[in-house]
Structures are given as structure tokens and as C-alpha cells.
Amino acid sequence: MENHIRVLRKNMKISQEELATRCNVTRQTINAIENDKYDPTLQLAFKLSATLKTSVDEIFIYERERE
């Protein structure tokens, strides 16, 4: 699932470490999400949206798989 976390984070001028601390996860988790290597839990997605001051659907781009 693609996302806009890196762009939103940089617009707020916060580091991966700062975002991780605010969301109570590791910097490696934020890095993995930003690089599309990990899809966050729903709880973490809501923490990210609150921290980045935007909605979950503005952060994540869901592309339905073609059948």
C-alpha cells in the first residue's frame, strides 16, 4: 500500500525518529512504512493520521488488486 508519510513528515519538519516517538514505535517501523515494506495496523494508521494532522485516507493510497 502506497503512502504519503514521508512528504507529510517532511512538511512538518520532523524526523523519522520524532514521528516514531510520537507514535510509540521504532524509527525502523516508520522507515519500513515509508518504503512500502510494511503496512501498519489500523491503530498505528490512526496514530499516524493524528500526529500528521490529516486523515487516514489522505495518508494511504489503497489500490484494489485486479481480479
CHARMM internal coordinates of N, CA and C (Angstrom, degrees):
IC EDIT
DIST 1 N 1 CA 1.4364
DIST 1 CA 1 C 1.5302
ANGL 1 N 1 CA 1 C 108.21
DIST 1 C 2 N 1.3045
ANGL 1 CA 1 C 2 N 115.76
DIHE 1 N 1 CA 1 C 2 N 125.25
DIST 2 N 2 CA 1.4634
ANGL 1 C 2 N 2 CA 119.60
DIHE 1 CA 1 C 2 N 2 CA 178.99
DIST 2 CA 2 C 1.5192
ANGL 2 N 2 CA 2 C 110.25
DIHE 1 C 2 N 2 CA 2 C -76.40
DIST 2 C 3 N 1.3466
ANGL 2 CA 2 C 3 N 115.12
DIHE 2 N 2 CA 2 C 3 N 159.69
DIST 3 N 3 CA 1.4604
ANGL 2 C 3 N 3 CA 119.19
DIHE 2 CA 2 C 3 N 3 CA 179.88
DIST 3 CA 3 C 1.5234
ANGL 3 N 3 CA 3 C 111.09
DIHE 2 C 3 N 3 CA 3 C -152.02
DIST 3 C 4 N 1.3240
ANGL 3 CA 3 C 4 N 114.54
DIHE 3 N 3 CA 3 C 4 N 168.46
DIST 4 N 4 CA 1.4651
ANGL 3 C 4 N 4 CA 122.29
DIHE 3 CA 3 C 4 N 4 CA 179.90
DIST 4 CA 4 C 1.5255
ANGL 4 N 4 CA 4 C 111.42
DIHE 3 C 4 N 4 CA 4 C -112.69
DIST 4 C 5 N 1.3085
ANGL 4 CA 4 C 5 N 117.80
DIHE 4 N 4 CA 4 C 5 N 22.99
DIST 5 N 5 CA 1.4628
ANGL 4 C 5 N 5 CA 120.56
DIHE 4 CA 4 C 5 N 5 CA -174.35
DIST 5 CA 5 C 1.5272
ANGL 5 N 5 CA 5 C 111.65
DIHE 4 C 5 N 5 CA 5 C -61.14
DIST 5 C 6 N 1.3126
ANGL 5 CA 5 C 6 N 117.66
DIHE 5 N 5 CA 5 C 6 N -46.30
DIST 6 N 6 CA 1.4708
ANGL 5 C 6 N 6 CA 119.95
DIHE 5 CA 5 C 6 N 6 CA -177.90
DIST 6 CA 6 C 1.5295
ANGL 6 N 6 CA 6 C 110.88
DIHE 5 C 6 N 6 CA 6 C -58.05
DIST 6 C 7 N 1.3197
ANGL 6 CA 6 C 7 N 116.96
DIHE 6 N 6 CA 6 C 7 N -46.68
DIST 7 N 7 CA 1.4692
ANGL 6 C 7 N 7 CA 121.23
DIHE 6 CA 6 C 7 N 7 CA -178.89
DIST 7 CA 7 C 1.5288
ANGL 7 N 7 CA 7 C 110.58
DIHE 6 C 7 N 7 CA 7 C -63.28
DIST 7 C 8 N 1.3216
ANGL 7 CA 7 C 8 N 116.74
DIHE 7 N 7 CA 7 C 8 N -47.88
DIST 8 N 8 CA 1.4663
ANGL 7 C 8 N 8 CA 120.85
DIHE 7 CA 7 C 8 N 8 CA -179.76
DIST 8 CA 8 C 1.5248
ANGL 8 N 8 CA 8 C 111.25
DIHE 7 C 8 N 8 CA 8 C -62.68
DIST 8 C 9 N 1.3192
ANGL 8 CA 8 C 9 N 116.21
DIHE 8 N 8 CA 8 C 9 N -41.87
DIST 9 N 9 CA 1.4709
ANGL 8 C 9 N 9 CA 121.48
DIHE 8 CA 8 C 9 N 9 CA 179.66
DIST 9 CA 9 C 1.5220
ANGL 9 N 9 CA 9 C 110.57
DIHE 8 C 9 N 9 CA 9 C -62.96
DIST 9 C 10 N 1.3196
ANGL 9 CA 9 C 10 N 116.10
DIHE 9 N 9 CA 9 C 10 N -45.52
DIST 10 N 10 CA 1.4701
ANGL 9 C 10 N 10 CA 119.52
DIHE 9 CA 9 C 10 N 10 CA -179.66
DIST 10 CA 10 C 1.5257
ANGL 10 N 10 CA 10 C 111.40
DIHE 9 C 10 N 10 CA 10 C -67.10
DIST 10 C 11 N 1.3269
ANGL 10 CA 10 C 11 N 117.29
DIHE 10 N 10 CA 10 C 11 N -35.34
DIST 11 N 11 CA 1.4681
ANGL 10 C 11 N 11 CA 120.13
DIHE 10 CA 10 C 11 N 11 CA 176.22
DIST 11 CA 11 C 1.5265
ANGL 11 N 11 CA 11 C 111.34
DIHE 10 C 11 N 11 CA 11 C -61.84
DIST 11 C 12 N 1.3314
ANGL 11 CA 11 C 12 N 116.44
DIHE 11 N 11 CA 11 C 12 N -31.93
DIST 12 N 12 CA 1.4661
ANGL 11 C 12 N 12 CA 121.16
DIHE 11 CA 11 C 12 N 12 CA 178.14
DIST 12 CA 12 C 1.5268
ANGL 12 N 12 CA 12 C 111.68
DIHE 11 C 12 N 12 CA 12 C -85.73
DIST 12 C 13 N 1.3405
ANGL 12 CA 12 C 13 N 115.72
DIHE 12 N 12 CA 12 C 13 N -5.26
DIST 13 N 13 CA 1.4684
ANGL 12 C 13 N 13 CA 122.66
DIHE 12 CA 12 C 13 N 13 CA -179.88
DIST 13 CA 13 C 1.5266
ANGL 13 N 13 CA 13 C 112.28
DIHE 12 C 13 N 13 CA 13 C 59.16
DIST 13 C 14 N 1.3412
ANGL 13 CA 13 C 14 N 114.86
DIHE 13 N 13 CA 13 C 14 N 45.53
DIST 14 N 14 CA 1.4616
ANGL 13 C 14 N 14 CA 119.29
DIHE 13 CA 13 C 14 N 14 CA 174.29
DIST 14 CA 14 C 1.5232
ANGL 14 N 14 CA 14 C 109.50
DIHE 13 C 14 N 14 CA 14 C -121.68
DIST 14 C 15 N 1.3062
ANGL 14 CA 14 C 15 N 115.36
DIHE 14 N 14 CA 14 C 15 N 149.91
DIST 15 N 15 CA 1.4617
ANGL 14 C 15 N 15 CA 121.99
DIHE 14 CA 14 C 15 N 15 CA -178.65
DIST 15 CA 15 C 1.5211
ANGL 15 N 15 CA 15 C 110.34
DIHE 14 C 15 N 15 CA 15 C -82.18
DIST 15 C 16 N 1.3265
ANGL 15 CA 15 C 16 N 115.18
DIHE 15 N 15 CA 15 C 16 N 168.39
DIST 16 N 16 CA 1.4649
ANGL 15 C 16 N 16 CA 119.77
DIHE 15 CA 15 C 16 N 16 CA 173.42
DIST 16 CA 16 C 1.5226
ANGL 16 N 16 CA 16 C 109.56
DIHE 15 C 16 N 16 CA 16 C -59.23
DIST 16 C 17 N 1.3217
ANGL 16 CA 16 C 17 N 116.07
DIHE 16 N 16 CA 16 C 17 N -40.07
DIST 17 N 17 CA 1.4677
ANGL 16 C 17 N 17 CA 121.28
DIHE 16 CA 16 C 17 N 17 CA -179.73
DIST 17 CA 17 C 1.5263
ANGL 17 N 17 CA 17 C 111.04
DIHE 16 C 17 N 17 CA 17 C -61.58
DIST 17 C 18 N 1.3291
ANGL 17 CA 17 C 18 N 116.83
DIHE 17 N 17 CA 17 C 18 N -44.48
DIST 18 N 18 CA 1.4623
ANGL 17 C 18 N 18 CA 121.23
DIHE 17 CA 17 C 18 N 18 CA 179.25
DIST 18 CA 18 C 1.5295
ANGL 18 N 18 CA 18 C 111.22
DIHE 17 C 18 N 18 CA 18 C -63.27
DIST 18 C 19 N 1.3284
ANGL 18 CA 18 C 19 N 116.67
DIHE 18 N 18 CA 18 C 19 N -45.16
DIST 19 N 19 CA 1.4579
ANGL 18 C 19 N 19 CA 120.53
DIHE 18 CA 18 C 19 N 19 CA 178.40
DIST 19 CA 19 C 1.5258
ANGL 19 N 19 CA 19 C 110.33
DIHE 18 C 19 N 19 CA 19 C -62.20
DIST 19 C 20 N 1.3141
ANGL 19 CA 19 C 20 N 116.09
DIHE 19 N 19 CA 19 C 20 N -42.78
DIST 20 N 20 CA 1.4680
ANGL 19 C 20 N 20 CA 120.87
DIHE 19 CA 19 C 20 N 20 CA 179.05
DIST 20 CA 20 C 1.5245
ANGL 20 N 20 CA 20 C 111.14
DIHE 19 C 20 N 20 CA 20 C -60.37
DIST 20 C 21 N 1.3145
ANGL 20 CA 20 C 21 N 116.50
DIHE 20 N 20 CA 20 C 21 N -44.97
DIST 21 N 21 CA 1.4633
ANGL 20 C 21 N 21 CA 120.98
DIHE 20 CA 20 C 21 N 21 CA 179.70
DIST 21 CA 21 C 1.5216
ANGL 21 N 21 CA 21 C 110.53
DIHE 20 C 21 N 21 CA 21 C -61.59
DIST 21 C 22 N 1.3207
ANGL 21 CA 21 C 22 N 117.03
DIHE 21 N 21 CA 21 C 22 N -45.07
DIST 22 N 22 CA 1.4664
ANGL 21 C 22 N 22 CA 121.04
DIHE 21 CA 21 C 22 N 22 CA -179.21
DIST 22 CA 22 C 1.5346
ANGL 22 N 22 CA 22 C 111.84
DIHE 21 C 22 N 22 CA 22 C -64.61
DIST 22 C 23 N 1.3406
ANGL 22 CA 22 C 23 N 116.39
DIHE 22 N 22 CA 22 C 23 N -29.42
DIST 23 N 23 CA 1.4722
ANGL 22 C 23 N 23 CA 120.70
DIHE 22 CA 22 C 23 N 23 CA -178.60
DIST 23 CA 23 C 1.5253
ANGL 23 N 23 CA 23 C 112.61
DIHE 22 C 23 N 23 CA 23 C -98.97
DIST 23 C 24 N 1.3370
ANGL 23 CA 23 C 24 N 116.69
DIHE 23 N 23 CA 23 C 24 N 1.29
DIST 24 N 24 CA 1.4600
ANGL 23 C 24 N 24 CA 122.33
DIHE 23 CA 23 C 24 N 24 CA 178.07
DIST 24 CA 24 C 1.5326
ANGL 24 N 24 CA 24 C 113.03
DIHE 23 C 24 N 24 CA 24 C 61.45
DIST 24 C 25 N 1.3390
ANGL 24 CA 24 C 25 N 115.37
DIHE 24 N 24 CA 24 C 25 N 43.53
DIST 25 N 25 CA 1.4653
ANGL 24 C 25 N 25 CA 122.29
DIHE 24 CA 24 C 25 N 25 CA 174.41
DIST 25 CA 25 C 1.5272
ANGL 25 N 25 CA 25 C 107.90
DIHE 24 C 25 N 25 CA 25 C -133.62
DIST 25 C 26 N 1.3155
ANGL 25 CA 25 C 26 N 116.92
DIHE 25 N 25 CA 25 C 26 N 178.50
DIST 26 N 26 CA 1.4646
ANGL 25 C 26 N 26 CA 120.04
DIHE 25 CA 25 C 26 N 26 CA 178.74
DIST 26 CA 26 C 1.5328
ANGL 26 N 26 CA 26 C 110.81
DIHE 25 C 26 N 26 CA 26 C -86.84
DIST 26 C 27 N 1.3185
ANGL 26 CA 26 C 27 N 114.99
DIHE 26 N 26 CA 26 C 27 N 160.58
DIST 27 N 27 CA 1.4577
ANGL 26 C 27 N 27 CA 120.13
DIHE 26 CA 26 C 27 N 27 CA 175.77
DIST 27 CA 27 C 1.5220
ANGL 27 N 27 CA 27 C 109.87
DIHE 26 C 27 N 27 CA 27 C -61.59
DIST 27 C 28 N 1.3263
ANGL 27 CA 27 C 28 N 117.10
DIHE 27 N 27 CA 27 C 28 N -35.05
DIST 28 N 28 CA 1.4569
ANGL 27 C 28 N 28 CA 121.31
DIHE 27 CA 27 C 28 N 28 CA 179.46
DIST 28 CA 28 C 1.5318
ANGL 28 N 28 CA 28 C 111.36
DIHE 27 C 28 N 28 CA 28 C -62.61
DIST 28 C 29 N 1.3183
ANGL 28 CA 28 C 29 N 116.91
DIHE 28 N 28 CA 28 C 29 N -34.17
DIST 29 N 29 CA 1.4646
ANGL 28 C 29 N 29 CA 120.62
DIHE 28 CA 28 C 29 N 29 CA 176.98
DIST 29 CA 29 C 1.5171
ANGL 29 N 29 CA 29 C 110.34
DIHE 28 C 29 N 29 CA 29 C -64.60
DIST 29 C 30 N 1.3262
ANGL 29 CA 29 C 30 N 116.69
DIHE 29 N 29 CA 29 C 30 N -45.94
DIST 30 N 30 CA 1.4660
ANGL 29 C 30 N 30 CA 120.86
DIHE 29 CA 29 C 30 N 30 CA 178.95
DIST 30 CA 30 C 1.5220
ANGL 30 N 30 CA 30 C 109.61
DIHE 29 C 30 N 30 CA 30 C -62.21
DIST 30 C 31 N 1.3180
ANGL 30 CA 30 C 31 N 116.52
DIHE 30 N 30 CA 30 C 31 N -43.16
DIST 31 N 31 CA 1.4639
ANGL 30 C 31 N 31 CA 120.55
DIHE 30 CA 30 C 31 N 31 CA 178.90
DIST 31 CA 31 C 1.5247
ANGL 31 N 31 CA 31 C 110.99
DIHE 30 C 31 N 31 CA 31 C -60.42
DIST 31 C 32 N 1.3191
ANGL 31 CA 31 C 32 N 117.26
DIHE 31 N 31 CA 31 C 32 N -44.59
DIST 32 N 32 CA 1.4651
ANGL 31 C 32 N 32 CA 121.38
DIHE 31 CA 31 C 32 N 32 CA -179.65
DIST 32 CA 32 C 1.5303
ANGL 32 N 32 CA 32 C 111.35
DIHE 31 C 32 N 32 CA 32 C -63.89
DIST 32 C 33 N 1.3279
ANGL 32 CA 32 C 33 N 117.03
DIHE 32 N 32 CA 32 C 33 N -39.52
DIST 33 N 33 CA 1.4650
ANGL 32 C 33 N 33 CA 120.18
DIHE 32 CA 32 C 33 N 33 CA 178.18
DIST 33 CA 33 C 1.5244
ANGL 33 N 33 CA 33 C 109.98
DIHE 32 C 33 N 33 CA 33 C -66.35
DIST 33 C 34 N 1.3222
ANGL 33 CA 33 C 34 N 117.03
DIHE 33 N 33 CA 33 C 34 N -46.82
DIST 34 N 34 CA 1.4631
ANGL 33 C 34 N 34 CA 120.88
DIHE 33 CA 33 C 34 N 34 CA -179.90
DIST 34 CA 34 C 1.5312
ANGL 34 N 34 CA 34 C 112.45
DIHE 33 C 34 N 34 CA 34 C -59.14
DIST 34 C 35 N 1.3247
ANGL 34 CA 34 C 35 N 115.95
DIHE 34 N 34 CA 34 C 35 N -32.29
DIST 35 N 35 CA 1.4629
ANGL 34 C 35 N 35 CA 120.71
DIHE 34 CA 34 C 35 N 35 CA -178.06
DIST 35 CA 35 C 1.5276
ANGL 35 N 35 CA 35 C 113.18
DIHE 34 C 35 N 35 CA 35 C -96.63
DIST 35 C 36 N 1.3253
ANGL 35 CA 35 C 36 N 116.52
DIHE 35 N 35 CA 35 C 36 N 18.01
DIST 36 N 36 CA 1.4666
ANGL 35 C 36 N 36 CA 122.99
DIHE 35 CA 35 C 36 N 36 CA 176.85
DIST 36 CA 36 C 1.5235
ANGL 36 N 36 CA 36 C 113.84
DIHE 35 C 36 N 36 CA 36 C 56.05
DIST 36 C 37 N 1.3461
ANGL 36 CA 36 C 37 N 115.80
DIHE 36 N 36 CA 36 C 37 N 33.98
DIST 37 N 37 CA 1.4587
ANGL 36 C 37 N 37 CA 120.12
DIHE 36 CA 36 C 37 N 37 CA 178.32
DIST 37 CA 37 C 1.5250
ANGL 37 N 37 CA 37 C 111.42
DIHE 36 C 37 N 37 CA 37 C -104.86
DIST 37 C 38 N 1.3416
ANGL 37 CA 37 C 38 N 116.73
DIHE 37 N 37 CA 37 C 38 N -6.34
DIST 38 N 38 CA 1.4579
ANGL 37 C 38 N 38 CA 121.15
DIHE 37 CA 37 C 38 N 38 CA -178.13
DIST 38 CA 38 C 1.5213
ANGL 38 N 38 CA 38 C 108.80
DIHE 37 C 38 N 38 CA 38 C -151.60
DIST 38 C 39 N 1.3203
ANGL 38 CA 38 C 39 N 116.47
DIHE 38 N 38 CA 38 C 39 N 131.28
DIST 39 N 39 CA 1.4569
ANGL 38 C 39 N 39 CA 121.56
DIHE 38 CA 38 C 39 N 39 CA 174.67
DIST 39 CA 39 C 1.5272
ANGL 39 N 39 CA 39 C 107.34
DIHE 38 C 39 N 39 CA 39 C -96.77
DIST 39 C 40 N 1.3249
ANGL 39 CA 39 C 40 N 117.33
DIHE 39 N 39 CA 39 C 40 N 123.87
DIST 40 N 40 CA 1.4617
ANGL 39 C 40 N 40 CA 119.75
DIHE 39 CA 39 C 40 N 40 CA -176.63
DIST 40 CA 40 C 1.5281
ANGL 40 N 40 CA 40 C 112.20
DIHE 39 C 40 N 40 CA 40 C -70.66
DIST 40 C 41 N 1.3165
ANGL 40 CA 40 C 41 N 114.35
DIHE 40 N 40 CA 40 C 41 N 159.26
DIST 41 N 41 CA 1.4614
ANGL 40 C 41 N 41 CA 119.72
DIHE 40 CA 40 C 41 N 41 CA 173.17
DIST 41 CA 41 C 1.5273
ANGL 41 N 41 CA 41 C 108.09
DIHE 40 C 41 N 41 CA 41 C -66.87
DIST 41 C 42 N 1.2994
ANGL 41 CA 41 C 42 N 116.38
DIHE 41 N 41 CA 41 C 42 N 164.50
DIST 42 N 42 CA 1.4629
ANGL 41 C 42 N 42 CA 120.83
DIHE 41 CA 41 C 42 N 42 CA 177.65
DIST 42 CA 42 C 1.5297
ANGL 42 N 42 CA 42 C 110.31
DIHE 41 C 42 N 42 CA 42 C -61.13
DIST 42 C 43 N 1.3127
ANGL 42 CA 42 C 43 N 116.60
DIHE 42 N 42 CA 42 C 43 N -40.31
DIST 43 N 43 CA 1.4653
ANGL 42 C 43 N 43 CA 120.89
DIHE 42 CA 42 C 43 N 43 CA 178.99
DIST 43 CA 43 C 1.5272
ANGL 43 N 43 CA 43 C 110.64
DIHE 42 C 43 N 43 CA 43 C -60.86
DIST 43 C 44 N 1.3296
ANGL 43 CA 43 C 44 N 117.50
DIHE 43 N 43 CA 43 C 44 N -45.45
DIST 44 N 44 CA 1.4651
ANGL 43 C 44 N 44 CA 120.75
DIHE 43 CA 43 C 44 N 44 CA 178.70
DIST 44 CA 44 C 1.5201
ANGL 44 N 44 CA 44 C 111.21
DIHE 43 C 44 N 44 CA 44 C -66.98
DIST 44 C 45 N 1.3122
ANGL 44 CA 44 C 45 N 117.82
DIHE 44 N 44 CA 44 C 45 N -37.45
DIST 45 N 45 CA 1.4714
ANGL 44 C 45 N 45 CA 120.68
DIHE 44 CA 44 C 45 N 45 CA 177.80
DIST 45 CA 45 C 1.5229
ANGL 45 N 45 CA 45 C 110.23
DIHE 44 C 45 N 45 CA 45 C -59.33
DIST 45 C 46 N 1.3337
ANGL 45 CA 45 C 46 N 117.06
DIHE 45 N 45 CA 45 C 46 N -40.95
DIST 46 N 46 CA 1.4656
ANGL 45 C 46 N 46 CA 120.03
DIHE 45 CA 45 C 46 N 46 CA 178.24
DIST 46 CA 46 C 1.5270
ANGL 46 N 46 CA 46 C 111.94
DIHE 45 C 46 N 46 CA 46 C -69.79
DIST 46 C 47 N 1.3343
ANGL 46 CA 46 C 47 N 117.53
DIHE 46 N 46 CA 46 C 47 N -35.71
DIST 47 N 47 CA 1.4649
ANGL 46 C 47 N 47 CA 120.56
DIHE 46 CA 46 C 47 N 47 CA 175.56
DIST 47 CA 47 C 1.5302
ANGL 47 N 47 CA 47 C 110.09
DIHE 46 C 47 N 47 CA 47 C -63.69
DIST 47 C 48 N 1.3304
ANGL 47 CA 47 C 48 N 115.78
DIHE 47 N 47 CA 47 C 48 N -42.95
DIST 48 N 48 CA 1.4610
ANGL 47 C 48 N 48 CA 120.08
DIHE 47 CA 47 C 48 N 48 CA 178.53
DIST 48 CA 48 C 1.5219
ANGL 48 N 48 CA 48 C 111.18
DIHE 47 C 48 N 48 CA 48 C -62.39
DIST 48 C 49 N 1.3211
ANGL 48 CA 48 C 49 N 116.70
DIHE 48 N 48 CA 48 C 49 N -43.15
DIST 49 N 49 CA 1.4623
ANGL 48 C 49 N 49 CA 119.55
DIHE 48 CA 48 C 49 N 49 CA -178.93
DIST 49 CA 49 C 1.5224
ANGL 49 N 49 CA 49 C 111.34
DIHE 48 C 49 N 49 CA 49 C -65.32
DIST 49 C 50 N 1.3161
ANGL 49 CA 49 C 50 N 117.52
DIHE 49 N 49 CA 49 C 50 N -39.04
DIST 50 N 50 CA 1.4674
ANGL 49 C 50 N 50 CA 120.61
DIHE 49 CA 49 C 50 N 50 CA 178.12
DIST 50 CA 50 C 1.5240
ANGL 50 N 50 CA 50 C 110.83
DIHE 49 C 50 N 50 CA 50 C -66.12
DIST 50 C 51 N 1.3255
ANGL 50 CA 50 C 51 N 116.03
DIHE 50 N 50 CA 50 C 51 N -43.43
DIST 51 N 51 CA 1.4651
ANGL 50 C 51 N 51 CA 120.97
DIHE 50 CA 50 C 51 N 51 CA -179.01
DIST 51 CA 51 C 1.5214
ANGL 51 N 51 CA 51 C 111.64
DIHE 50 C 51 N 51 CA 51 C -67.44
DIST 51 C 52 N 1.3346
ANGL 51 CA 51 C 52 N 116.10
DIHE 51 N 51 CA 51 C 52 N -39.85
DIST 52 N 52 CA 1.4619
ANGL 51 C 52 N 52 CA 120.66
DIHE 51 CA 51 C 52 N 52 CA -178.76
DIST 52 CA 52 C 1.5337
ANGL 52 N 52 CA 52 C 112.48
DIHE 51 C 52 N 52 CA 52 C -87.41
DIST 52 C 53 N 1.3266
ANGL 52 CA 52 C 53 N 115.48
DIHE 52 N 52 CA 52 C 53 N 1.88
DIST 53 N 53 CA 1.4762
ANGL 52 C 53 N 53 CA 122.40
DIHE 52 CA 52 C 53 N 53 CA 175.44
DIST 53 CA 53 C 1.5310
ANGL 53 N 53 CA 53 C 113.36
DIHE 52 C 53 N 53 CA 53 C 56.17
DIST 53 C 54 N 1.3101
ANGL 53 CA 53 C 54 N 114.80
DIHE 53 N 53 CA 53 C 54 N 47.45
DIST 54 N 54 CA 1.4623
ANGL 53 C 54 N 54 CA 121.20
DIHE 53 CA 53 C 54 N 54 CA 176.85
DIST 54 CA 54 C 1.5219
ANGL 54 N 54 CA 54 C 108.74
DIHE 53 C 54 N 54 CA 54 C -151.92
DIST 54 C 55 N 1.2971
ANGL 54 CA 54 C 55 N 117.32
DIHE 54 N 54 CA 54 C 55 N 173.61
DIST 55 N 55 CA 1.4651
ANGL 54 C 55 N 55 CA 120.20
DIHE 54 CA 54 C 55 N 55 CA -178.97
DIST 55 CA 55 C 1.5312
ANGL 55 N 55 CA 55 C 111.31
DIHE 54 C 55 N 55 CA 55 C -85.02
DIST 55 C 56 N 1.3063
ANGL 55 CA 55 C 56 N 114.90
DIHE 55 N 55 CA 55 C 56 N 158.94
DIST 56 N 56 CA 1.4663
ANGL 55 C 56 N 56 CA 120.70
DIHE 55 CA 55 C 56 N 56 CA 178.86
DIST 56 CA 56 C 1.5255
ANGL 56 N 56 CA 56 C 110.47
DIHE 55 C 56 N 56 CA 56 C -58.43
DIST 56 C 57 N 1.3360
ANGL 56 CA 56 C 57 N 117.01
DIHE 56 N 56 CA 56 C 57 N -42.28
DIST 57 N 57 CA 1.4668
ANGL 56 C 57 N 57 CA 118.56
DIHE 56 CA 56 C 57 N 57 CA -177.82
DIST 57 CA 57 C 1.5233
ANGL 57 N 57 CA 57 C 112.96
DIHE 56 C 57 N 57 CA 57 C -72.20
DIST 57 C 58 N 1.3336
ANGL 57 CA 57 C 58 N 118.40
DIHE 57 N 57 CA 57 C 58 N -13.89
DIST 58 N 58 CA 1.4638
ANGL 57 C 58 N 58 CA 121.07
DIHE 57 CA 57 C 58 N 58 CA 172.84
DIST 58 CA 58 C 1.5371
ANGL 58 N 58 CA 58 C 111.11
DIHE 57 C 58 N 58 CA 58 C -82.82
DIST 58 C 59 N 1.3297
ANGL 58 CA 58 C 59 N 116.31
DIHE 58 N 58 CA 58 C 59 N -22.57
DIST 59 N 59 CA 1.4672
ANGL 58 C 59 N 59 CA 121.01
DIHE 58 CA 58 C 59 N 59 CA -179.10
DIST 59 CA 59 C 1.5225
ANGL 59 N 59 CA 59 C 111.56
DIHE 58 C 59 N 59 CA 59 C -86.47
DIST 59 C 60 N 1.3276
ANGL 59 CA 59 C 60 N 116.05
DIHE 59 N 59 CA 59 C 60 N -45.58
DIST 60 N 60 CA 1.4593
ANGL 59 C 60 N 60 CA 120.95
DIHE 59 CA 59 C 60 N 60 CA -172.13
DIST 60 CA 60 C 1.5175
ANGL 60 N 60 CA 60 C 112.04
DIHE 59 C 60 N 60 CA 60 C -106.59
DIST 60 C 61 N 1.3176
ANGL 60 CA 60 C 61 N 115.34
DIHE 60 N 60 CA 60 C 61 N 139.30
DIST 61 N 61 CA 1.4629
ANGL 60 C 61 N 61 CA 122.62
DIHE 60 CA 60 C 61 N 61 CA 179.04
DIST 61 CA 61 C 1.5255
ANGL 61 N 61 CA 61 C 107.28
DIHE 60 C 61 N 61 CA 61 C -110.09
DIST 61 C 62 N 1.3122
ANGL 61 CA 61 C 62 N 115.56
DIHE 61 N 61 CA 61 C 62 N 108.34
DIST 62 N 62 CA 1.4606
ANGL 61 C 62 N 62 CA 120.32
DIHE 61 CA 61 C 62 N 62 CA -179.52
DIST 62 CA 62 C 1.5186
ANGL 62 N 62 CA 62 C 109.22
DIHE 61 C 62 N 62 CA 62 C -92.21
DIST 62 C 63 N 1.3273
ANGL 62 CA 62 C 63 N 114.72
DIHE 62 N 62 CA 62 C 63 N 123.95
DIST 63 N 63 CA 1.4624
ANGL 62 C 63 N 63 CA 119.82
DIHE 62 CA 62 C 63 N 63 CA 176.78
DIST 63 CA 63 C 1.5120
ANGL 63 N 63 CA 63 C 107.47
DIHE 62 C 63 N 63 CA 63 C -115.51
DIST 63 C 64 N 1.3137
ANGL 63 CA 63 C 64 N 115.03
DIHE 63 N 63 CA 63 C 64 N 114.04
DIST 64 N 64 CA 1.4518
ANGL 63 C 64 N 64 CA 120.20
DIHE 63 CA 63 C 64 N 64 CA -179.75
DIST 64 CA 64 C 1.5300
ANGL 64 N 64 CA 64 C 109.39
DIHE 63 C 64 N 64 CA 64 C -67.83
DIST 64 C 65 N 1.3302
ANGL 64 CA 64 C 65 N 115.46
DIHE 64 N 64 CA 64 C 65 N 135.02
DIST 65 N 65 CA 1.4679
ANGL 64 C 65 N 65 CA 119.02
DIHE 64 CA 64 C 65 N 65 CA 178.73
DIST 65 CA 65 C 1.5135
ANGL 65 N 65 CA 65 C 109.39
DIHE 64 C 65 N 65 CA 65 C -68.81
DIST 65 C 66 N 1.3116
ANGL 65 CA 65 C 66 N 115.21
DIHE 65 N 65 CA 65 C 66 N 141.11
DIST 66 N 66 CA 1.4761
ANGL 65 C 66 N 66 CA 120.04
DIHE 65 CA 65 C 66 N 66 CA 177.92
DIST 66 CA 66 C 1.5198
ANGL 66 N 66 CA 66 C 109.67
DIHE 65 C 66 N 66 CA 66 C -76.52
DIST 66 C 67 N 1.2964
ANGL 66 CA 66 C 67 N 114.36
DIHE 66 N 66 CA 66 C 67 N 140.61
DIST 67 N 67 CA 1.4755
ANGL 66 C 67 N 67 CA 118.60
DIHE 66 CA 66 C 67 N 67 CA -179.64
DIST 67 CA 67 C 1.4992
ANGL 67 N 67 CA 67 C 111.58
DIHE 66 C 67 N 67 CA 67 C -87.99
END
COOR INIT
IC SEED 1 N 1 CA 1 C
IC BUILD
